[in-house]
């Protein structure tokens, strides 16, 4: 029972870390990357469809993303979706391709992005701590039902605390890595 509890807690903590990595990947640095446009949905015949489902997204150069729609009549819808996203990008159409230049980050914008990144990291830490709390509550329930001894419960709590510490250290490492990336000019 305790082994199962520790295993599920560790899996939940790993999922939290993976989610954080995805969220941090969406925060743009000065360079362009295609993953930046992953969350944009385009109105495709009345249905919100992911951009990757209606167009090819490629890198034209280090600071420009190219979007080539599979249907020409989608060009204006894709352009509108990119412009209205929260990314602050201004796409321009060149023939069949939509060019999305990445503006250089100002010092002020870098500081704003660092605040966003820190907030994401703090949310991940809270999630990890909540998973620790849930696991400890489950252990206390097992103790109440007399399914485990007090010593086993205490040992399991210590192991769950070590798991928590390890995952929070990983969150801090990811945060420092992203901050350094944002501050690099």
Phi, psi and omega per residue, in radians:
X1 nan -0.857 -3.127
X2 -1.119 -0.701 3.138
X3 -1.078 -0.737 3.104
X4 -1.093 -0.743 -3.134
X5 -1.078 -0.794 3.130
X6 -1.116 -0.706 -3.121
X7 -1.114 -0.825 -3.135
X8 -1.160 -0.641 3.105
X9 -1.109 -0.771 3.135
X10 -1.117 -0.687 3.116
X11 -1.102 -0.726 3.127
X12 -1.118 -0.708 3.132
X13 -1.139 -0.679 3.111
X14 -1.139 -0.680 3.108
X15 -1.114 -0.651 3.096
X16 -1.083 -0.761 3.111
X17 -1.096 -0.750 3.129
X18 -1.085 -0.730 3.119
X19 -1.083 -0.724 3.109
X20 -1.087 -0.746 3.136
X21 -1.052 -0.727 3.127
X22 -1.126 -0.782 -3.133
X23 -1.107 -0.724 3.138
X24 -1.193 -0.545 3.118
X25 -1.144 -0.456 -3.138
X26 -1.363 -0.371 3.128
X27 -1.361 2.075 -2.992
X28 -1.434 2.526 2.985
X29 -1.781 -2.851 -3.110
X30 -1.217 -0.347 -3.084
X31 -1.601 2.693 3.089
X32 -1.521 2.523 2.942
X33 -2.629 2.572 -2.991
X34 -1.135 -0.470 3.141
X35 -1.098 -0.290 -3.140
X36 -1.068 -0.578 -3.073
X37 -1.697 0.097 -3.063
X38 -1.010 -0.655 -3.035
X39 -1.511 0.003 -3.120
X40 -1.373 2.268 3.108
X41 -1.887 2.373 -3.122
X42 -1.901 2.455 3.094
X43 -1.299 1.801 -3.098
X44 -1.937 1.730 -3.092
X45 0.915 0.818 3.077
X46 1.468 -0.042 -3.124
X47 -2.004 2.199 3.060
X48 -1.156 2.078 -3.078
X49 -2.157 2.422 3.095
X50 -1.012 2.522 -3.109
X51 -0.948 -0.696 -3.124
X52 -1.158 -0.252 3.126
X53 -1.529 -0.155 -3.123
X54 -2.217 -0.030 -3.089
X55 -2.755 2.802 2.987
X56 -1.546 2.287 3.112
X57 -1.977 2.093 -3.097
X58 -2.348 2.903 3.036
X59 -1.654 2.160 3.087
X60 -1.490 -0.694 3.011
X61 -2.733 -3.004 -3.031
X62 -1.084 -0.442 -3.082
X63 -2.077 0.179 -3.085
X64 -2.364 2.288 3.058
X65 -1.795 2.400 3.091
X66 -1.888 2.323 3.110
X67 -2.112 2.066 3.129
X68 -1.990 1.851 -3.118
X69 -1.190 2.634 3.119
X70 -1.380 -0.382 3.078
X71 -2.174 2.259 -3.060
X72 -1.037 -0.584 -3.079
X73 -1.238 -0.126 3.113
X74 -1.506 -0.162 -3.059
X75 -0.917 -0.870 -3.084
X76 -1.178 -0.645 3.133
X77 -1.150 -0.704 3.136
X78 -1.172 -0.778 3.126
X79 -1.022 -0.775 -3.140
X80 -1.093 -0.770 -3.128
X81 -1.089 -0.717 3.134
X82 -1.181 -0.772 -3.112
X83 -1.110 -0.668 -3.084
X84 -1.476 -0.079 3.118
X85 -1.225 2.958 -3.114
X86 -1.446 0.217 -3.050
X87 -1.527 -0.263 -3.139
X88 1.216 0.627 -3.125
X89 -1.789 2.646 -3.128
X90 -2.164 1.609 -3.101
X91 -1.275 2.671 3.097
X92 -2.345 2.370 -3.115
X93 -1.549 2.330 3.063
X94 -2.279 1.594 -3.103
X95 1.252 -2.130 -3.138
X96 -1.581 -0.072 -3.065
X97 -1.955 2.435 3.049
X98 -1.750 2.120 3.118
X99 -1.660 2.261 3.129
X100 -2.062 1.642 3.141
X101 -1.314 2.490 3.089
X102 -1.610 1.993 3.104
X103 -1.192 2.601 3.111
X104 -1.147 2.493 -3.131
X105 -1.372 2.285 3.042
X106 -1.436 2.872 3.131
X107 -1.049 -0.706 -3.140
X108 -1.097 -0.771 -3.130
X109 -1.159 -0.641 3.096
X110 -1.063 -0.748 3.137
X111 -1.141 -0.658 3.082
X112 -1.104 -0.764 -3.138
X113 -1.144 -0.614 3.095
X114 -1.119 -0.690 3.082
X115 -1.069 -0.734 3.126
X116 -1.085 -0.791 -3.126
X117 -1.095 -0.759 3.124
X118 -1.102 -0.671 3.117
X119 -1.114 -0.759 3.104
X120 -1.063 -0.760 -3.135
X121 -1.128 -0.717 3.131
X122 -1.116 -0.699 3.097
X123 -1.077 -0.681 3.118
X124 -1.148 -0.717 3.107
X125 -1.090 -0.735 3.119
X126 -1.074 -0.743 3.129
X127 -1.074 -0.749 3.132
X128 -1.106 -0.747 3.134
X129 -1.145 -0.647 3.098
X130 -1.125 -0.644 3.102
X131 -1.167 -0.641 3.066
X132 -1.098 -0.796 -3.138
X133 -1.047 -0.794 3.135
X134 -1.055 -0.748 3.138
X135 -1.127 -0.748 3.130
X136 -1.131 -0.664 3.089
X137 -1.117 -0.689 3.102
X138 -1.112 -0.682 3.096
X139 -1.111 -0.722 3.132
X140 -1.123 -0.634 3.089
X141 -1.104 -0.776 3.115
X142 -1.067 -0.676 3.126
X143 -1.149 -0.745 3.117
X144 -1.047 -0.713 -3.130
X145 -1.368 -0.002 -3.131
X146 1.047 0.609 3.088
X147 -1.564 -0.300 3.061
X148 -2.378 2.748 3.110
X149 -1.470 2.907 3.126
X150 -1.091 -0.682 3.137
X151 -1.103 -0.771 3.132
X152 -1.091 -0.722 -3.131
X153 -1.109 -0.786 -3.121
X154 -1.126 -0.755 3.115
X155 -1.081 -0.750 -3.135
X156 -1.131 -0.688 3.104
X157 -1.095 -0.704 3.114
X158 -1.115 -0.713 3.126
X159 -1.161 -0.691 3.112
X160 -1.151 -0.634 3.091
X161 -1.119 -0.720 3.101
X162 -1.096 -0.715 3.072
X163 -1.026 -0.813 -3.130
X164 -1.058 -0.824 -3.138
X165 -1.040 -0.738 -3.121
X166 -1.120 -0.741 -3.116
X167 -1.250 -0.624 3.103
X168 -1.194 -0.628 3.076
X169 -1.109 -0.664 3.110
X170 -1.158 -0.681 3.078
X171 -1.058 -0.796 3.123
X172 -1.067 -0.700 -3.141
X173 -1.124 -0.771 3.119
X174 -1.097 -0.687 3.134
X175 -1.102 -0.835 -3.138
X176 -1.072 -0.708 -3.140
X177 -1.075 -0.796 -3.105
X178 -1.209 -0.682 3.106
X179 -1.082 -0.754 3.125
X180 -1.099 -0.683 3.120
X181 -1.105 -0.724 -3.135
X182 -1.202 -0.613 -3.082
X183 -1.399 -0.331 3.125
X184 -1.188 2.229 -3.095
X185 -1.607 nan nan
